[in-house]
């Protein structure tokens, strides 16, 4: 169950938005690896890794394989 009290920072929000790209288009969406996120957001690798860990700890995303993460839920959305 996602942590509804988690409040992502501005850059953490940018990382989360990468997972939501394509949502509702009928195209695959919701999965990303750190390299793709770095390329999309221009955020440094160590910071991307930190934000991925924070989002994972909050259960908004989950690690599904080495270097691959999947969107779970953003509890702010209905």
N, C-alpha and C positions, 0 to 999 in steps of 0.2 A: 504494500500500500504506500503510495507516494507521500512524502512528508509535505504537508500543506503549509507548514510554517517556514519552510526554506524560502529565502529571498535571494535570488541570484543577482550578482553584481551586473553592471552594464556589459562587461566583456563576457561574463558567463552567459548572459542572455544571447549574445552573438553566437556563442557556441551552440546553444540550444536551438537557435533559429536555423542553423545548418541542418539539424535533424528534421526540421519541419518543412524544408524546401520540397516543393512538389506535392505537398499534402492536398488532397482533393482534386488532383489532376488526372488520376487514373494511372499515373506512372509510378514506378517503384519509389519509395521514399522511406525515411526513418532510420537509415543506417549510415554510419560514417566511420572513417578511421582518422587517427590524429593528423596524418599528412594532408588529407583532404580538408580537414577543418582549418589547419594552418594556412593552406592555400586560399581558402574562401574568406577567412577573417583577418589574415595578416597578423594574428596574435602569435607571440613567440611560443615555441614548443613547450617549454617548461610550464608556461601559464596555461596552455591548452590542456596539458596533462593534469594540472591542478583542477581546472574547471570540470574536466571529465570525471575526476574522482569525486568532486563535490556533488555533481549531478547524479552520479552513480550511488553515492551514499544516501542521497535524498530519494532514491528510487524513481527518479524522473527518466533516467536511462539505465540500461544494463549492459554489462560486458558479455558478449555472446561468444567471442573467440579472442584469441590473442590479437590485440590491435584492432578489434572491431566492436563497435558499440551500436546499440539499438534504442530508439526512442520508446519509452513506456507510456508516460502520461505527463501532461502539464496540468496539475490540479486547478490552475487558475482558469482553464478553459472549460466550457460546459459542453 
